[in-house]
Amino acid sequence: MMQRTSFKEEDCPIARGLEHVGEWWTMLILRDSFQGKTRFDEFQRRLNIAPNMLTRRLRALVASGLLEQRTVEPRGRRQAYFLTDRGRDFWPVLVALQHWAGRHFMDGGKPMVVVDRAGGLTVEPLLAERGTGRPISVDTHRFAAGPGASKRLDAYLEG
Amino acid sequence: MMQRTSFKEEDCPIARGLEHVGEWWTMLILRDSFQGKTRFDEFQRRLNIAPNMLTRRLRALVASGLLEQRTVEPRGRRQAYFLTDRGRDFWPVLVALQHWAGRHFMDGGKPMVVVDRAGGLTVEPLLAERGTGRPISVDTHRFAAGPGASKRLDAYLEG
């Protein structure tokens, strides 16, 4: 795709991550996977997406290692798509996105919340420092070059 | 755009949020805004994006209320783009995305980290429950219908 080939910032993890999840529909397919959907027709019903587009997106997610394709019916007739560890690890991004959008773009009561599976209580997600539990905000934290930064990324982040 | 008009899930905050940040380049422009970039040429230099595309994306971000356009040079000759509160509130999504992609797609040392502005110490981001500090994971938590859920969203989340 034209947009894809012009998207060259392999040194930045955000850009690299978007190579795998930044296409239209991709994050919604992942959302549905987290809701336990596994079959083509289940994704299609919810997303109302053209079949060839859904096929392409599912293939890309398998190629990126976020979904794993398995045959689930007898005699291998039916394909299903399951989250891999890499895919499951994407969950915080969806939660953060949901929380942000729910706060800024939905009028009225919250349409969607995060609940504790055990007790069913609604919780509010907060990005915090592992260990200290201190909230991470843009006032108190920033991105910085790590040990594996390219010269270009280092100049961008620290310049 | 064709993809946009076929993207109708206004009842889900994730889908609604992606209407505003799901286009190519948009999250990278926001990343640059968080790095203190404000001017057209600053965005362009880093992103290597066609000027008309950058203009469109900046306009969309202003229309979505994530960036605010101000004239900064004398006699109003120069435009600059600053994060609004809504835009600043997007920070946790970028941090979560950066953390996930850094873990799964970057070989070798981490190119990018999150540091405490005060002490410069590297911190590891963790999505937690506000209040209790308990980690939010897909094993222990799930999305659920909130008080403002449409019938369709309720069926999707609870069905």
Contacts between the chains, C-beta under 8 A, distances in Angstrom:
chain1	res1	chain2	res2	distance
A	3	B	24	4.8
A	6	B	48	7.6
A	6	B	49	7.6
A	6	B	50	7.8
A	7	B	24	6.9
A	8	B	48	6.9
A	9	B	28	7.2
A	9	B	47	7.7
A	11	B	111	6.0
A	12	B	28	7.9
A	12	B	31	7.6
A	12	B	111	7.1
A	12	B	112	6.6
A	13	B	97	7.9
A	13	B	98	5.1
A	13	B	101	4.1
A	13	B	102	4.1
A	13	B	105	6.8
A	13	B	106	5.6
A	13	B	110	8.0
A	13	B	111	6.1
A	13	B	112	5.2
A	14	B	27	6.7
A	14	B	28	6.7
A	14	B	31	5.4
A	14	B	94	6.3
A	14	B	97	5.7
A	14	B	98	5.1
A	14	B	101	6.5
A	14	B	112	7.7
A	15	B	28	6.0
A	16	B	101	5.3
A	16	B	105	4.8
A	16	B	106	6.6
A	17	B	97	5.2
A	17	B	98	7.2
A	17	B	100	6.2
A	17	B	101	2.8
A	17	B	104	7.9
A	17	B	105	6.4
A	18	B	27	6.2
A	18	B	28	7.3
A	18	B	97	7.6
A	18	B	101	8.0
A	19	B	105	7.9
A	20	B	101	7.6
A	20	B	105	6.9
A	21	B	97	7.9
A	22	B	22	7.8
A	22	B	24	6.6
A	22	B	27	7.3
A	24	B	3	4.8
A	24	B	7	7.0
A	24	B	22	6.7
A	27	B	14	6.7
A	27	B	18	6.3
A	27	B	22	7.3
A	28	B	9	7.2
A	28	B	12	8.0
A	28	B	14	6.8
A	28	B	15	6.0
A	28	B	18	7.3
A	31	B	12	7.6
A	31	B	14	5.4
A	31	B	143	7.8
A	34	B	138	6.2
A	34	B	142	7.6
A	34	B	143	7.1
A	35	B	143	7.0
A	35	B	156	7.0
A	35	B	157	7.0
A	46	B	156	6.3
A	47	B	9	7.7
A	48	B	6	7.5
A	48	B	8	7.1
A	49	B	6	7.5
A	50	B	6	7.8
A	65	B	104	7.6
A	86	B	104	5.0
A	88	B	138	5.7
A	89	B	100	5.8
A	89	B	103	6.9
A	89	B	104	6.8
A	90	B	100	5.7
A	91	B	137	6.9
A	91	B	138	4.4
A	92	B	96	4.4
A	92	B	99	7.6
A	92	B	100	7.1
A	92	B	127	4.1
A	92	B	136	7.1
A	93	B	93	6.4
A	93	B	96	4.4
A	93	B	97	5.1
A	93	B	100	5.8
A	94	B	14	6.3
A	95	B	96	7.8
A	95	B	127	6.0
A	95	B	136	6.2
A	95	B	141	7.9
A	96	B	92	4.4
A	96	B	93	4.4
A	96	B	95	7.8
A	96	B	96	4.7
A	96	B	127	6.8
A	97	B	13	7.9
A	97	B	14	5.7
A	97	B	17	5.2
A	97	B	18	7.6
A	97	B	21	8.0
A	97	B	93	5.1
A	98	B	13	5.1
A	98	B	14	5.1
A	98	B	17	7.2
A	98	B	143	6.9
A	99	B	92	7.6
A	100	B	17	6.2
A	100	B	89	5.8
A	100	B	90	5.7
A	100	B	92	7.1
A	100	B	93	5.8
A	101	B	13	4.1
A	101	B	14	6.5
A	101	B	16	5.3
A	101	B	17	2.8
A	101	B	18	8.0
A	101	B	20	7.6
A	102	B	13	4.1
A	102	B	146	7.7
A	103	B	89	6.9
A	104	B	17	8.0
A	104	B	65	7.6
A	104	B	86	5.0
A	104	B	89	6.8
A	105	B	13	6.8
A	105	B	16	4.8
A	105	B	17	6.4
A	105	B	19	7.9
A	105	B	20	6.9
A	106	B	13	5.5
A	106	B	16	6.5
A	106	B	148	6.6
A	108	B	148	4.6
A	109	B	146	6.2
A	109	B	147	3.8
A	109	B	148	2.9
A	110	B	13	8.0
A	110	B	146	3.7
A	110	B	147	6.2
A	110	B	148	5.3
A	111	B	11	5.9
A	111	B	12	7.0
A	111	B	13	6.1
A	111	B	145	7.3
A	111	B	146	5.4
A	111	B	148	4.6
A	111	B	149	4.5
A	111	B	150	6.7
A	111	B	153	5.5
A	112	B	12	6.6
A	112	B	13	5.2
A	112	B	14	7.7
A	112	B	143	5.7
A	112	B	144	7.4
A	112	B	145	6.8
A	112	B	146	5.4
A	112	B	149	6.7
A	112	B	153	6.8
A	112	B	157	6.8
A	113	B	143	7.4
A	113	B	144	5.5
A	113	B	145	7.6
A	113	B	146	4.2
A	114	B	136	6.5
A	114	B	141	5.4
A	114	B	142	7.3
A	114	B	143	6.3
A	114	B	144	7.3
A	115	B	141	6.6
A	115	B	142	6.3
A	115	B	143	7.8
A	115	B	144	4.3
A	116	B	129	7.9
A	116	B	140	6.6
A	116	B	141	5.9
A	117	B	139	7.7
A	117	B	140	5.7
A	117	B	141	6.1
A	117	B	142	5.6
A	118	B	140	7.1
A	120	B	144	7.7
A	122	B	144	7.4
A	122	B	146	7.5
A	123	B	129	4.3
A	123	B	130	7.2
A	123	B	131	7.8
A	123	B	132	7.8
A	123	B	134	7.9
A	123	B	136	6.9
A	123	B	141	6.8
A	124	B	129	7.0
A	124	B	130	4.2
A	124	B	131	7.3
A	125	B	127	5.5
A	125	B	128	7.4
A	125	B	129	7.2
A	125	B	130	7.1
A	125	B	136	5.5
A	126	B	127	7.4
A	126	B	128	5.6
A	126	B	129	7.1
A	126	B	130	4.1
A	127	B	92	4.1
A	127	B	95	5.9
A	127	B	96	6.8
A	127	B	125	5.5
A	127	B	126	7.5
A	127	B	127	5.9
A	127	B	128	7.8
A	128	B	125	7.4
A	128	B	126	5.6
A	128	B	127	7.7
A	128	B	128	4.7
A	128	B	133	6.8
A	129	B	116	7.9
A	129	B	123	4.3
A	129	B	124	7.0
A	129	B	125	7.2
A	129	B	126	7.1
A	130	B	123	7.3
A	130	B	124	4.2
A	130	B	125	7.1
A	130	B	126	4.1
A	131	B	123	7.8
A	131	B	124	7.3
A	132	B	123	7.7
A	133	B	128	6.7
A	133	B	133	4.4
A	134	B	123	8.0
A	136	B	92	7.1
A	136	B	95	6.2
A	136	B	114	6.5
A	136	B	123	6.9
A	136	B	125	5.5
A	137	B	91	6.8
A	138	B	34	6.2
A	138	B	88	5.6
A	138	B	91	4.4
A	139	B	117	7.7
A	140	B	116	6.6
A	140	B	117	5.7
A	140	B	118	7.0
A	141	B	95	7.9
A	141	B	114	5.4
A	141	B	115	6.6
A	141	B	116	5.9
A	141	B	117	6.1
A	141	B	123	6.8
A	142	B	34	7.6
A	142	B	114	7.3
A	142	B	115	6.2
A	142	B	117	5.6
A	143	B	31	7.8
A	143	B	34	7.2
A	143	B	35	6.9
A	143	B	98	6.9
A	143	B	112	5.7
A	143	B	113	7.4
A	143	B	114	6.2
A	143	B	115	7.8
A	144	B	112	7.3
A	144	B	113	5.5
A	144	B	114	7.3
A	144	B	115	4.3
A	144	B	120	7.7
A	144	B	122	7.4
A	145	B	111	7.2
A	145	B	112	6.8
A	145	B	113	7.6
A	146	B	102	7.7
A	146	B	109	6.2
A	146	B	110	3.7
A	146	B	111	5.4
A	146	B	112	5.4
A	146	B	113	4.2
A	146	B	122	7.5
A	147	B	109	3.8
A	147	B	110	6.2
A	148	B	106	6.6
A	148	B	108	4.7
A	148	B	109	2.9
A	148	B	110	5.3
A	148	B	111	4.6
A	149	B	111	4.6
A	149	B	112	6.7
A	150	B	111	6.7
A	153	B	111	5.5
A	153	B	112	6.8
A	156	B	35	7.0
A	156	B	46	6.3
A	157	B	35	6.9
A	157	B	112	6.8
